[in-house]
Amino acid sequence: MSSIIGRDTEIKELVELYNSDKSEFVAVYGRRRVGKTFLIDEALKGKITFRHAGLSPVDEEGKKNSLKDQLKHFYFSLQMQGMKKSKCPSSWMEAFFMLSQLLEAKDNGKRQVVFLDELPWMDTPRSGFITAFEGFWNTWGCHRDNLMLVVCGSANSWMLDNLVNSHGGLYGRTTYEVKLSPFKLGECEQFLKKKGIRMSRYDIVQSYMVLGGIPYYLGYMKKGLSLAQNIDLLFFEKDAKLRNEYDRLFASVFSNPEQMKRIVGFLGTRRMGYTRQEILSKVGLDDNGLSSKMLKALVASDFIQPYVPFGMSKHNEHYKLTDPFCLFYQKFVEGCTEIDPKFWIHNVTSQSVSSWRGFAFEEVCLSHVRQIKQAINILDVSSSQSSWALRGDDDTEGGQIDLLINRKDNVVDMCEMKFYNEDYTVTKSYHAKLVHRENLLQELLPKRASVHHILVTTYGLKYNEHSGIFQHVITIDQLF
């Protein structure tokens, strides 16, 4: 398992489950391209008795794969892994019966591992898949002390609704679940080093702004190229590897990809996000259970995130787009009919890219809140985090804070995120802006609470008469 980066906890858990003396039903889910299949292959290398991966809902020509296609593909997997030639199953009930027969024929008393990858893809409309799968596990599998069933899927909402949180025949049946998250900055650094890619932490942070710590995307980066050259290679050159990934991503995870892209596209227009009602109104959706299910599915798949702005009630819950890959694609790739193959090289110092870096760095920080808390030594302090915005009027200037850490020890940390290529300098005007925001915030806090200013920046803070306003300065090294 030397070839895998990070994932130590997940590997340990899977190995312990393999070595248990009872049947195990493990559900592994996470964003597409996050490395779920690779994790299982590495953790259970040489131990898998039977494996099968569902066919993508849509093939390269846009044709939908049917129940017949899925069953034929499953039948071929059975044959390739030891089943004698027979007839292709006509239903999932029959297919799982064939699988149980194959496993019984191969049973020598040792642990048997069945790995079903991309399980949601097998559940085509009106296929009876879930009923048959329930029957396979509840009637046969769960009674086999030497059986370990591992199922995997990128459609997180399907995995949660039908397996982990099932209210049907699989209620409470999963014995363990693993949600695999994207790499953090430290793991990205390890991954790139292993590929022989020499890159400063300044550029690794920028790569995170683009690729969001997705191992599959990082794997396309080439040794010997600069970050800018790699971005052109992935997005802008002819036949760029990730040029069409945005569409593929939604088509592979959702049954209604165009509607999902409309929601995500709208959320990408404002950093603070929108309320449910604003989304429904602007995207043209009805206020019903289906709309709620769509938002829930986007949250489960780690594209968007719900949060309650500081000082507001649950009724004011907002949704915001947080996936870095989607944010980058919408900003620089989507809708461009004629793309300069060296777009990033030609625009790397432009104002639009510089502005984007500032906003994108804030998202990087928001995905590394634990590292920020560790840097200011409050991991053991109960706290919650949110964003806050106050709209200005004729009398009062507004303010926006992307990260507030509300602590139980009567402190609210007001975090400022600044991506600079040198030490950051606090000007007189910026100092005044910070004081103004603090005063606005203080009006909402109990009298016992105090506000601490925290700066998260690239390299550090230049000392001057205004720099003392920050109680803590966190550099990108501490985010690693």
N, C-alpha and C positions, 0 to 999 in steps of 0.2 A: 504493500500500500504506500510505497515511497513516492509514487507518482501523483498522489492527490495532495492538494493544498488545503490546509485547514480541515474543517469537518471532523475534528477529533472526537467531539461529543457524539455526533451522529454515527460515526464508525463504531465507537465503543458500544453504543446502544444496540446497533444491528448485530454485532458479534455476540453480545450477551443474549439477545433473543434467539440467535442461532443455537447457542449452547444450552438453552432452557430445555426442560424435560417435558414440555407440554406443547400443544398446538398453538401457533402464533399467527395472528392476522394483522399485518403491518401496512398502514396506509402512508405513503410518501407523496407529498404534494408541494407545489411551489411554482413560482413564475416560470414560464417557458424559457428554455435555454439556461436555467440556473444550475444544471449539473446533477439532476436527480438520477438519471440512468447511470451516469459515470460513478456516482457515489455507490449505488447498489452493486455495480459491476466490480468495483474495487473492494468494497467491504466483504462481499460474498464471492470473491474470485475463486473459481474451481469448485464451488459448492452448489451451483444452480442445477437442479434436476430437469426442470422444464421452464422455458421462457417463450414469451410471445409478446409482440407489440401490435396494437391496433393500427389499422390503416387510417391515415389522415382523412378527415371528413371530406376534403376536397383535393383532388389530384392536381397535377401540374397544368392540366388543360381546363381546369375549372369544373370538371365533372364530379358530382357527389358520389362517394363510395357507398354502396347499398349494403343491406343485410347479407345478400348473397355473396358480395365481395368479401365482407368481413369473415363469414363462415368458411369460405374457400381458403382464405389466408390462414385461418386458425387450423384448418384441416392439414394444410401443408406443414405448419409448424409441428403438429402431432406426428406426421410421417417422418419429418427430418430428425425428430428426437426419439424415434424408436417404435412408433406404432406401425403395426402391419397394415398394408394397403387394404382399404375397404371403401365404402362409399362416403362421399362428402356429407357432413351433417346438414339437415334441412332446418334445424332450429338450434338455438343456444342450449336448450335443455339437452338435446342429443349431443351437442359438442362437449358440454361439461361432463356428461356421462362417459364419453370417450376418453376425456382427460383423466377421470377417476380410474378407468380401466387401465390406462397406460401407467399411472403411478402405482397401482397395485401390482402390475406385472414387474415393475422395476424395483419394488420395495424389498430391500435386503436388511431392514431393521435400522438402518442409519437415517440421519436427518435428510428429509426431502424438502427442497426449496422450489416453490413455484413462483416465478416472477412474471406478472402480467403488467406490461408497460403501456402507457397511454390508454388506460382502462376506459375513460369517458368516450374515446373515439369508437369503442366497440358498441356503445349504446345508441345505435341508430334509431330513428323514430319507429315506434310500434314494432320493435324487434323482440320484446320480451326478455331482453338481456338481464335486467335487474332481477326479475323473478327466477330465472335460471341460475344466476350467480348466487342468489340467496339459497336456493336449493342445494347447490354444490357445496357451499360452506356449512349451512345449518344441518343438512342431513348426513353429509359425508366428511367434509374437511375438518370440522371442529372436533371430531371424535378420533382423529389420527394424531396421537401424541408426538409423532416424529415429523409432522407436516408444518412447514413455515410458509405461509402465503404472503407474498409481498406484492402490493399493487401500487401503481404509480400513475400520476396524471397531472397535466398542466392546467386543466380546467378546474381550478380550485373550488369554485362554487359547487360543481358537480360532485367532487370528492367529499366536500363537507356535507352537502345535503343528502347524498345517497349512502355515504359510509360513516364518516365520523359522527355526524349529528343526525343520523337516520332515525326516523320515527316508524319505519316499517320493519320488515323482516330482519334487517341487519342492525336493529337497535342494540347498541351496547356490544356489538360483536367484535369490532376492532380491538385488539389487545394493546396496540401501540400506534401512535401517529408521529410522523416527522414532518415538520414544515421546514423546507430548505429555503434559506434566504440568500440574497446576493452577497457577494464578498464585501467586506469592509475594506477600507484603504490599505490596512496592513496586509491583508490577504492578496489584494491586487498587486502589491509590491512583490510579495513572495512569488506569485504566479509569473509576473513579467521577468523576474530574475531567473526563474527556472527555465524560461524560454530564451535566456541569453540576451534579453532586451535591456539595454542600459537607459534609464530614464530618471530624471530628477524627481523628487517628491512634488515639486511645483507642477511638473507635467503630469505626474500620476494623478494628482487631484483634478487636473483638467480632463484627463481621460475618463475619470469617474463622472464628471459633468456630462460627458457624451454617452458613455456606455453603461453607467450605473452599476459597476461591479458584477456584470454578467459574465461568467467564465467563458461561455461559448463565443461571445463577441470579442473578449480579450484574446482568445485563441487565434483570431485572424490577424492580429498585429504582427508585423514583420521585423525581425532583427535587422539592425543596420539602418533603419529609417527613423527620422524624427517623428515626434507626435503629430505634427502638422502633415507630414507626408503620409502617415498611417491613416489619418482622418480622411484625406483625399482618397486613399486606396479603398477605404471601407464604404464611403458615401458618394463620392463625386466623380471618380474616374469611370471609364467605360466598363460595364459589367461589374460595378462595385458590389462587393459581397453583401452589404446591408442596405442597398438602395431600395429593395422591395421587401425588406424584413418587416416594416411597419404593417403592411397589408397582410403578410403571411401570419404575423403574430396574432392578429385579431381573428383571421379566418380559422386558425388552428385551435383557438380557445373557445370561441363563442359561436352559437348557432345563428346569431343575428349580428354579424360583424359590422355592417354598415351603420346600424343604429348605435352600436357601442362606440364606433369611431366618431360619430357626431357628438356624443356626450363628451368624450375625451377631448375632441377638438375645441368644444366650447369652454371646457374647464381650463384649457391651456391659454385662454385669453386674459386671465386675471390670476395673479399670484396668490391672492387670498382665497380664491375659489368662490363658490356660490352656494346659496341655500338650495334645498331640494326643489322648492317652488320656482325659483329662478331658473333652474336647469330645465324643469318640465316646460316652463313657458317659452324659453328661448329655443329649445330643441324641438318643441312641438310634440310632446308626449302627454298622454292622458294621466291623470292622477289616480293611479290604480295599483294593484298588486304587482302587475308586470313591470311597471317602472321601478318600483321598490326592489324587485328581484334583479333588474338590470344594474342598478347602483350597487346592490349587495355583491353581485358577481364581479364588478370592476374593483370593488374594495378587496374581495377575497383573492383576486388575481394580482394584487399589489400594484395596480395602475393608479388608483386614486385612494385618497385617505379622508375619512371623516374627522372633524374636530369641532369643538365648541370654542369660538373666540372668547378670549379672557373677558370676564365680566358679564357674559351673556348666559342665558338659560339653554337647556337642551333643545328647546323649540327653535333656537337659532343655529342649529347645527349646520356647518358648512362642509362642502366636499371640495377638495383641491387635487389637481393633477400633480403627482409626486414622482412618477417614473422618469428618470433622467433621459433615457433613450427616446421616449415619446416627446418630451419637451424639446430636445435637440432637433428631432426630425421635423416637428411642426415649425420650428423657427427657421431652419435653414434648407430643408429638403422638400417638404411637402408643397405641391403646387408649382414647382419649378419645371417648366417644360424644356428649357435649354440651360443645362448646368455646366459651368466652367469646370473641366476635369481637375484643375488646380485651384479650386475655389478657396480652400482653406489656406493654402500657401499664400495666395494673393490677398487674402483678407485677414490674416492672423493679427495684424496690428490695427485693423479698422475700428472705428468707434462703435459700430454695431456689435462686433464680436467682443470688444472690451466691456460694453454694457451687459451683454449676455453673460460674460464670465462673473460679473458681480452678482447677478440674480442666481445663476447656477451654483455659485459657491454657497449661497445661503441654503440651497436644497441639500448640498453635500453635508453641511453642518447639521441640518435637521435630521439627516439619516445617521448621524454620529453623536446623538445627544448623550448616550452613555459615556462616550470618550470625553465629552465636555464636562459632564458631571464628575468623572474621575479626575480630570485635570484640576478642578476646584475643590476636590475632596468632599463631595457630598453624596457619594454613592449610597451611604448608609442613612441618609436623611430622606424621609418620605417626601415625595414631591410629585408635581404634575407639570406638564408643559403645554403651551398653547401659543397662538399668535394673537395680536391685538391691533386694532386699527380704530382711529377716531377721525371721523370726517370733519373737516373744518367748515367754518361759516364766515360771515362778515366780521365777526368779533374774535373768533378763535382760530388759530392755525391748527390744522389736523396733525396727526402723527400715526406712524405705523411701526410696529415692532414684530419681527418675524419669529422671535423665540423668547418667550417669557417662561422662566422656571419658578413656579410658585411652591415654596418650601414650607414645611410644617414648623420650621424653627424661626418663623416670623421674618423671613427674608424673601424678597422677590428678585431673582437675577434677570436683569434686562440685557439681553445679549445682542451685540452688534457684530455683524460679519462683514469683513473687508478683505477682498482678494487683491493684493498689491504685489508688485515685483520687487519691493523694498520695504523697509520699516515704515509703518503707517504714522502719519503726522496728524495730530488733532489740531485743527485750526480754531481760531476764535469763534467763527460762525458755527462750526460743527459742535463746539463745546456748548454754545448757547442752545442749539437744537436739542442736544442731549438733556440739558437742564429743563427745557420746555417739556420734553416727553416725560421726564421723571415727575414733574409737577402735575401733569395731566394724569399720570398713572397713580400718583400718591392719593389723589382725590377719591379713587376707587378702592383704596386699601384701608384696612383697619388701622387705627392710630398706632397700634403696637408694631406694625410692619415697617420695614425699611427696604429701600431699593438699592441694589448693588449693580453697578455697571460692569459688564463683562465684554471684553473685546476678543473675538476670534479672528485671527488674521494670518497672513502667510508666514512672515518672518519675525515680527515683533513690533514694538511701539517705540517711536523716537521720543526721547524725553524733552519736554518743554513746559511752559507754565500752565498748559491745559491738560497735560497727559495724566495728571493725578486723579482725574475723575473716574478712571478705571480701577476697580479693586483687583481684578485679575486680567491677565493677558495670556491668551492661549494661542499657540502657533500650530501650523499644520503638522509639525513633528508629533505633537501630542494627540492629534487625530489618528495617527498611525498606530 
